[in-house]
Amino acid sequence: MAARRDRTHYLYLAVIAAVVLGIAVGFAAPGVAVELKPLGTGFVNLIKMMISPIIFCTIVLGVGSVRKAAKVGAVGGLALGYFMVMSTVALAIGLVVGNLLEPGASLRLTDEVAAAGEKQASGASEGTVDFLLGIIPKTLVSAFTEGEVLQTLLVALLAGFALQAMGRAGEPVLRGIGHIQRLVFRILAMIMWVAPVGAFGAIAAVVGETGVDALKSLAVIMVGFYLTCAVFVFVVLGALLRLVAGVNILTLLKYLGREFLLILSTSSSESALPRLIAKMEHLGVSKPVVGITVPTGYSFNLDGTAIYLTMASLFVAEAMGNPLSVGEQVSLLVFMIIASKGAAGVTGAGLATLAGGLQSHRPELVDGVGLIVGIDRFMSEARALTNFAGNAVATVLVGTWTKEIDKVRVAEVLAGRVPFDEQTLVDDHAPAAGDADDTDDLPEAREPVKV
């Protein structure tokens, strides 16, 4: 086992080296660097290819092995309630910092920038009704072929509840899905060996497209946004995690360090979604909580996007010389949070959502979106990292509130005494679905941790 872990350790050292090399190439030869973008896109597409089957297997195994349907509903309701509260907190923090910094006051809008803002508005996100109808797939299998997270979530929940209702007759199906889950996680582990190539291409293209000038002129909004996200994660989420679950936020983030590196190198939190599911289960959170909280959080728990939308809206309004009143700020940004659902993990979706919100509430401000087009990719890094951290914390909190977490195992895993298997991404010690007669309390169904 030690040799296996050593090999994956070298893999992530290679990712770090690839990121540094990509930055160097981006600055030294911007034209060449931009041409490397397909390398990053290809790697992210490989990861996305695995998301639907992993979500389906995880949720079906989790829901199907719980005897009481009410428990699944309680987990989902609690998770959605928590997401709503934390989105509101993130909104408030973004509003406060944005009003204090006033970063857009000294910028000037040019015709070129205005045209860039207009282009973003044309790709704005869909309305709330379209979003809700879009959760229903065209066919039972189209959710897998189209890669829609929420559609996969719906199909998996239906399959899970159906197997739950079948009782013991459904146990062979659950065992079969358990074997399929091991297969897809093994494929994902193989794909991860391409990560250095993907990281190199993605970072080189971002640096080559952006250059240094945009970073210098818009440093205030960038630094302010990164610091605001850091305060939200370490102060707000950190305090909540400590009070509710007794877990140190730094220890949890260290445990997820490789996932943060993956997000940083690809600018997409979706690239780490399958690994977050695997690691939260390994941590000791039950399958139903992980299977419902993580995929739902990727569409509804957008803490980083909420902070971005508030600060960016204030920035654009000030740069256009037409600041938003307090009432306008609240109504516009609440609309944006609703419109942004489903945008998590998609690079650049935050910019389109910002443009769409301004277009619907204050059309005269849409041209100003072009002011931040140049640095949006760098800000999307902080959005993705914050969204990911928020979903990891949410999974632990929901598991604690529903008593679906093995606290002894959490302590052992975070202390490094029960290492995560990077080769299979699944725990061999976990009981197979349907093996236990009573699986109402999944954390207790685990074998005792051997120290």
Phi, psi and omega per residue, in radians:
M1 nan -0.644 -3.097
A2 -1.078 -0.703 -3.135
A3 -1.100 -0.681 3.112
R4 -1.067 -0.803 -3.105
R5 -1.129 -0.627 3.126
D6 -1.097 -0.711 -3.127
R7 -1.104 -0.756 3.130
T8 -1.213 -0.501 3.062
H9 -1.078 -0.762 3.107
Y10 -1.146 -0.574 3.115
L11 -1.029 -0.799 -3.081
Y12 -1.355 -0.418 2.954
L13 -1.148 -0.651 3.091
A14 -1.142 -0.615 3.086
V15 -1.100 -0.781 3.127
I16 -1.063 -0.796 3.116
A17 -1.071 -0.670 3.134
A18 -1.148 -0.666 3.106
V19 -1.112 -0.798 3.129
V20 -1.086 -0.776 3.127
L21 -1.115 -0.692 3.107
G22 -1.079 -0.727 3.101
I23 -1.094 -0.763 -3.135
A24 -1.080 -0.784 3.117
V25 -1.130 -0.672 3.139
G26 -1.054 -0.694 3.132
F27 -1.381 -0.676 -3.059
A28 -1.334 -0.682 -3.089
A29 -2.444 1.318 -3.072
P30 -0.962 -0.693 -3.123
G31 -1.082 -0.778 3.113
V32 -1.165 -0.721 -3.081
A33 -1.050 -0.727 -3.130
V34 -1.075 -0.605 3.134
E35 -1.201 -0.245 -3.132
L36 -1.498 -0.040 -3.079
K37 -0.952 -0.679 3.132
P38 -1.005 -0.441 3.102
L39 -1.100 -0.810 3.120
G40 -1.194 -0.739 3.138
T41 -1.089 -0.724 3.139
G42 -1.093 -0.730 3.139
F43 -1.138 -0.798 3.124
V44 -1.077 -0.671 3.107
N45 -1.126 -0.621 3.069
L46 -1.082 -0.738 3.119
I47 -1.149 -0.797 -3.125
K48 -1.067 -0.543 3.115
M49 -1.018 -0.521 -3.070
M50 -1.603 -0.206 -2.999
I51 -1.132 -0.848 -3.088
S52 -1.061 -0.867 3.115
P53 -1.110 -0.594 3.136
I54 -1.200 -0.772 3.106
I55 -1.097 -0.762 -3.122
F56 -1.055 -0.884 -3.111
C57 -1.085 -0.764 -3.092
T58 -1.099 -0.811 -3.091
I59 -1.238 -0.750 3.142
V60 -1.082 -0.747 3.106
L61 -1.136 -0.715 -3.128
G62 -1.191 -0.902 -3.093
V63 -1.250 -0.739 -3.087
G64 -1.131 -0.458 -3.102
S65 -1.640 -0.015 3.073
V66 -1.665 2.212 -3.038
R67 -1.313 -0.424 -3.076
K68 -1.925 2.038 -3.119
A69 -1.107 -0.517 -3.108
A70 -1.058 -0.536 -3.131
K71 -1.139 -0.706 3.114
V72 -1.125 -0.749 3.110
G73 -1.095 -0.652 3.129
A74 -1.142 -0.711 3.117
V75 -1.097 -0.835 -3.133
G76 -1.098 -0.773 3.133
G77 -1.110 -0.740 3.131
L78 -1.138 -0.725 3.137
A79 -1.100 -0.796 -3.135
L80 -1.128 -0.693 3.093
G81 -1.081 -0.763 3.119
Y82 -1.111 -0.743 3.135
F83 -1.047 -0.714 -3.130
M84 -1.109 -0.760 -3.136
V85 -1.128 -0.804 -3.086
M86 -1.219 -0.555 3.052
S87 -1.108 -0.695 3.112
T88 -1.128 -0.729 3.108
V89 -1.100 -0.772 3.124
A90 -1.087 -0.708 3.065
L91 -0.999 -0.845 -3.089
A92 -1.093 -0.736 3.132
I93 -1.119 -0.768 3.113
G94 -1.072 -0.703 3.112
L95 -1.106 -0.798 -3.110
V96 -1.090 -0.886 -3.110
V97 -1.141 -0.717 3.130
G98 -1.071 -0.691 3.115
N99 -1.244 -0.544 3.133
L100 -1.310 -0.720 -3.070
L101 -1.320 -0.705 -3.037
E102 0.814 0.982 -3.007
P103 -1.252 -0.310 -3.054
G104 -1.634 0.048 -3.014
A105 -1.115 -0.541 -3.012
S106 -1.743 0.078 -3.095
L107 -1.638 2.756 -3.112
R108 -2.164 2.410 -3.108
L109 -1.565 2.184 3.093
T110 -1.824 2.931 3.138
D111 -1.079 -0.664 -3.136
E112 -1.110 -0.754 3.134
V113 -1.144 -0.714 3.136
A114 -1.069 -0.703 3.128
A115 -1.120 -0.639 3.120
A116 -1.146 -0.665 3.107
G117 -1.166 -0.678 3.122
E118 -1.108 -0.674 3.132
K119 -1.102 -0.709 3.134
Q120 -1.148 -0.629 -3.127
A121 -1.110 -0.556 -3.130
S122 -1.193 -0.349 3.114
G123 -1.833 0.422 -3.070
A124 -1.140 2.736 -3.050
S125 -1.249 2.834 -3.038
E126 -1.293 2.932 3.113
G127 -1.316 2.983 -3.078
T128 -1.106 -0.755 -3.125
V129 -1.100 -0.778 3.118
D130 -1.066 -0.685 3.121
F131 -1.072 -0.811 -3.101
L132 -1.137 -0.746 3.108
L133 -1.164 -0.516 -3.132
G134 -1.211 -0.249 3.108
I135 -1.214 -0.444 -3.126
I136 -1.506 2.064 -3.124
P137 -1.279 2.772 3.127
K138 -1.144 -0.728 3.074
T139 -2.348 3.040 -3.104
L140 -1.134 -0.497 -3.081
V141 -1.811 -0.151 -3.090
S142 -1.170 -0.408 3.087
A143 -1.059 -0.589 -3.140
F144 -1.354 -0.680 -3.078
T145 -1.324 -0.472 -3.110
E146 -1.686 -0.126 3.067
G147 1.180 0.516 3.140
E148 -1.555 2.073 -3.055
V149 -1.093 -0.840 -3.076
L150 -1.213 -0.592 3.073
Q151 -1.138 -0.727 3.087
T152 -1.101 -0.701 3.119
L153 -1.039 -0.775 -3.138
L154 -1.100 -0.852 -3.129
V155 -1.081 -0.732 -3.132
A156 -1.126 -0.707 3.111
L157 -1.111 -0.749 3.115
L158 -1.080 -0.771 3.127
A159 -1.133 -0.709 3.142
G160 -1.103 -0.800 3.128
F161 -1.156 -0.624 3.111
A162 -1.123 -0.774 3.114
L163 -1.159 -0.602 3.092
Q164 -1.079 -0.753 -3.125
A165 -1.219 -0.453 3.141
M166 -1.287 -0.313 3.128
G167 1.170 -2.369 -3.081
R168 -1.154 -0.433 3.121
A169 -1.121 -0.428 -3.124
G170 -1.560 -0.109 -3.072
E171 -1.104 -0.675 3.072
P172 -1.056 -0.638 3.114
V173 -1.142 -0.742 3.132
L174 -1.082 -0.723 3.123
R175 -1.126 -0.679 3.102
G176 -1.102 -0.751 3.110
I177 -1.143 -0.571 3.071
G178 -1.062 -0.712 3.098
H179 -1.192 -0.665 3.098
I180 -1.119 -0.677 3.112
Q181 -1.043 -0.739 3.112
R182 -1.090 -0.660 3.133
L183 -1.115 -0.831 -3.067
V184 -1.206 -0.590 3.083
F185 -1.200 -0.616 3.094
R186 -1.152 -0.699 3.076
I187 -1.090 -0.737 3.120
L188 -1.055 -0.732 3.121
A189 -1.073 -0.619 3.091
M190 -1.193 -0.732 -3.136
I191 -1.080 -0.569 -3.078
M192 -1.064 -0.377 3.132
W193 -1.238 -0.164 3.068
V194 -1.613 -0.038 -3.055
A195 -0.946 -0.768 -3.138
P196 -1.018 -0.692 3.130
V197 -1.140 -0.789 3.122
G198 -1.108 -0.732 3.138
A199 -1.111 -0.738 3.129
F200 -1.050 -0.855 -3.119
G201 -1.133 -0.728 -3.095
A202 -1.163 -0.832 -3.103
I203 -1.192 -0.737 3.134
A204 -1.040 -0.732 -3.130
A205 -1.154 -0.732 -3.135
V206 -1.093 -0.833 -3.122
V207 -1.167 -0.709 3.136
G208 -1.118 -0.655 -3.139
E209 -1.284 -0.613 -2.978
T210 -1.548 -0.870 -3.097
G211 1.302 -3.120 -3.045
V212 -1.518 -0.559 -3.021
D213 -1.029 -0.799 -3.124
A214 -1.107 -0.635 -3.137
L215 -1.142 -0.710 -3.119
K216 -1.157 -0.823 -3.043
S217 -1.233 -0.425 -3.087
L218 -2.039 0.471 -3.075
A219 -1.090 -0.597 -3.061
V220 -1.101 -0.874 -3.115
I221 -1.170 -0.635 3.133
M222 -1.151 -0.905 -3.115
V223 -1.113 -0.732 3.130
G224 -1.060 -0.717 -3.138
F225 -1.167 -0.786 3.134
Y226 -1.079 -0.751 3.140
L227 -1.148 -0.672 3.117
T228 -1.110 -0.744 3.098
C229 -1.095 -0.691 3.128
A230 -1.116 -0.740 3.116
V231 -1.088 -0.749 -3.134
F232 -1.080 -0.797 -3.084
V233 -1.217 -0.897 -2.999
F234 -1.405 -0.565 -3.107
V235 -1.613 -1.005 -3.061
V236 -1.232 -1.027 -3.130
L237 -1.155 -0.658 -3.140
G238 -1.075 -0.777 3.132
A239 -1.141 -0.726 -3.131
L240 -1.124 -0.751 -3.135
L241 -1.129 -0.712 3.132
R242 -1.166 -0.777 -3.089
L243 -1.200 -0.736 -3.039
V244 -1.480 -0.849 -3.012
A245 -1.859 -0.187 -3.108
G246 1.229 0.411 -3.100
V247 -1.880 2.401 3.097
N248 -1.374 2.226 -3.093
I249 -1.062 -0.632 -3.134
L250 -1.149 -0.657 3.120
T251 -1.163 -0.725 3.127
L252 -1.139 -0.756 -3.135
L253 -1.167 -0.588 3.081
K254 -1.135 -0.711 3.110
Y255 -1.052 -0.561 -3.121
L256 -1.750 0.354 -3.049
G257 -1.010 -0.703 -3.116
R258 -1.200 -0.567 3.102
E259 -1.206 -0.693 3.101
F260 -1.117 -0.667 3.096
L261 -1.104 -0.713 3.126
L262 -1.103 -0.752 3.119
I263 -1.137 -0.759 -3.116
L264 -1.070 -0.625 -3.079
S265 -1.463 -0.308 -3.120
T266 -1.996 -0.155 -3.104
S267 1.066 0.394 -3.120
S268 -2.422 2.132 3.114
S269 -1.246 -0.348 -3.136
E270 -1.145 -0.457 -3.129
S271 -1.149 -0.365 -3.122
A272 -1.843 0.034 -3.094
L273 -1.040 -0.854 -3.139
P274 -1.059 -0.677 -3.140
R275 -1.223 -0.566 3.094
L276 -1.129 -0.723 3.093
I277 -1.036 -0.835 -3.122
A278 -1.111 -0.736 -3.076
K279 -1.282 -0.576 3.103
M280 -1.212 -0.624 3.058
E281 -1.176 -0.721 3.113
H282 -1.116 -0.587 -3.125
L283 -1.114 -0.502 -3.141
G284 2.167 0.102 3.074
V285 -1.479 2.435 -3.056
S286 -1.174 2.726 -3.111
K287 -1.010 -0.763 3.128
P288 -1.049 -0.726 -3.133
V289 -1.153 -0.810 3.132
V290 -1.118 -0.813 -3.072
G291 -1.112 -0.525 -3.130
I292 -1.632 -0.778 -3.028
T293 -1.212 -0.788 -3.048
V294 -1.160 -0.958 3.137
P295 -1.093 -0.685 3.121
T296 -1.150 -0.694 3.133
G297 -1.083 -0.551 3.136
Y298 -1.162 -0.305 3.091
S299 -1.908 -0.402 -3.038
F300 -2.067 -0.323 -3.101
N301 -1.827 1.304 -3.015
L302 -1.844 1.111 -3.077
D303 -1.066 -0.819 -3.134
G304 -1.133 -0.684 3.111
T305 -1.152 -0.653 3.116
A306 -1.091 -0.792 3.113
I307 -1.099 -0.748 -3.130
Y308 -1.068 -0.830 -3.087
L309 -1.094 -0.681 3.137
T310 -1.183 -0.874 -3.098
M311 -1.166 -0.694 -3.127
A312 -1.173 -0.654 3.125
S313 -1.120 -0.787 3.114
L314 -1.123 -0.688 3.131
F315 -1.062 -0.837 -3.128
V316 -1.115 -0.788 -3.123
A317 -1.070 -0.717 3.131
E318 -1.215 -0.699 3.132
A319 -1.127 -0.511 3.121
M320 -1.502 -0.027 -3.129
G321 1.245 0.440 -3.086
N322 -2.430 1.183 -3.044
P323 -1.012 2.634 3.121
L324 -1.463 2.446 3.023
S325 -1.299 2.929 -3.125
V326 -1.043 -0.766 3.134
G327 -1.089 -0.740 3.120
E328 -1.135 -0.676 3.120
Q329 -1.031 -0.840 -3.078
V330 -1.151 -0.857 -3.085
S331 -1.146 -0.730 -3.132
L332 -1.123 -0.777 -3.021
L333 -1.359 -0.525 3.017
V334 -1.117 -0.723 3.080
F335 -1.037 -0.750 -3.103
M336 -1.129 -0.700 -3.134
I337 -1.087 -0.714 3.103
I338 -1.144 -0.757 -3.086
A339 -1.230 -0.372 -3.055
S340 -1.485 -0.098 -3.106
K341 -1.043 2.318 -3.110
G342 1.605 -0.062 -3.100
A343 -1.577 -0.146 -3.079
A344 -1.092 2.449 3.080
G345 1.497 -0.208 -3.133
V346 -1.700 1.959 -3.097
T347 -1.049 2.243 3.110
G348 1.536 -0.127 -3.111
A349 -1.163 -0.543 3.123
G350 -1.088 -0.635 -3.140
L351 -1.179 -0.744 3.117
A352 -1.150 -0.655 3.109
T353 -1.143 -0.713 3.098
L354 -1.051 -0.819 -3.130
A355 -1.108 -0.726 3.141
G356 -1.133 -0.689 3.127
G357 -1.154 -0.749 3.114
L358 -1.153 -0.668 -3.121
Q359 -1.113 -0.652 -3.095
S360 -1.388 -0.452 -3.083
H361 -1.873 -0.766 -3.127
R362 -2.399 1.361 -3.050
P363 -0.949 -0.513 -3.094
E364 -1.198 -0.211 -3.120
L365 -1.674 -0.135 -3.039
V366 -1.048 -0.697 -3.120
D367 -0.993 -0.526 -3.102
G368 -1.199 -0.257 3.121
V369 -1.061 -0.513 3.128
G370 -1.052 -0.357 -3.141
L371 -1.105 -0.523 -3.081
I372 -1.916 0.126 3.113
V373 -1.006 -0.717 -3.086
G374 -1.069 -0.594 -3.076
I375 -1.881 0.074 -3.084
D376 -1.056 -0.634 -3.137
R377 -1.092 -0.658 3.128
F378 -1.263 -0.590 3.090
M379 -1.282 -0.461 3.118
S380 -1.174 -0.432 3.066
E381 -1.074 -0.859 -3.123
A382 -1.155 -0.658 3.085
R383 -1.020 -0.868 -3.085
A384 -1.127 -0.749 3.138
L385 -1.106 -0.732 -3.132
T386 -1.197 -0.762 3.099
N387 -1.031 -0.737 -3.119
F388 -1.138 -0.812 3.116
A389 -1.058 -0.711 3.130
G390 -1.088 -0.667 3.138
N391 -1.274 -0.607 3.081
A392 -1.137 -0.799 3.118
V393 -1.113 -0.746 -3.133
A394 -1.031 -0.695 -3.124
T395 -1.113 -0.746 3.114
V396 -1.161 -0.732 -3.125
L397 -1.140 -0.811 3.139
V398 -1.113 -0.695 3.083
G399 -1.062 -0.670 3.130
T400 -1.209 -0.795 -3.109
W401 -1.128 -0.600 -3.113
T402 -1.630 0.062 -3.113
K403 1.012 0.613 3.123
E404 -1.946 0.788 -3.128
I405 -2.514 2.444 3.114
D406 -1.642 1.718 -3.021
K407 -1.172 -0.568 3.097
V408 -1.118 -0.758 3.133
R409 -1.161 -0.681 3.103
V410 -0.971 -0.825 -3.138
A411 -1.086 -0.731 -3.136
E412 -1.152 -0.763 -3.115
V413 -1.154 -0.831 -3.107
L414 -1.189 -0.409 3.079
A415 -1.427 -0.123 3.105
G416 1.511 0.137 -3.105
R417 -1.481 -0.284 3.067
V418 -2.185 1.458 -3.033
P419 -1.188 2.630 3.095
F420 -1.335 2.352 -3.137
D421 -1.445 1.808 -3.093
E422 -1.268 -0.278 -3.097
Q423 -1.406 -0.672 -3.089
T424 -1.930 -0.398 -3.096
L425 1.114 0.185 3.074
V426 -2.321 2.757 -3.122
D427 -1.608 2.152 3.094
D428 -1.241 -0.399 -3.081
H429 -1.371 -0.301 -3.058
A430 -1.219 2.422 -3.139
P431 -1.160 2.495 3.119
A432 -1.210 2.644 -3.115
A433 -1.035 2.322 3.080
G434 1.521 -0.073 -3.122
D435 -1.309 -0.562 -3.092
A436 -1.581 2.505 3.119
D437 -1.240 -0.656 -3.095
D438 -2.176 1.833 -3.107
T439 -1.961 0.472 3.100
D440 -1.104 -0.642 -3.128
D441 -1.929 1.528 -3.020
L442 -1.119 -0.669 -3.140
P443 -1.033 -0.658 -3.130
E444 -1.265 -0.299 -3.132
A445 -1.332 -0.218 3.122
R446 -1.223 2.697 3.038
E447 -1.260 2.647 3.120
P448 -1.038 2.520 3.127
V449 -1.306 2.266 3.118
K450 -1.670 2.126 -3.111
V451 -1.724 nan nan
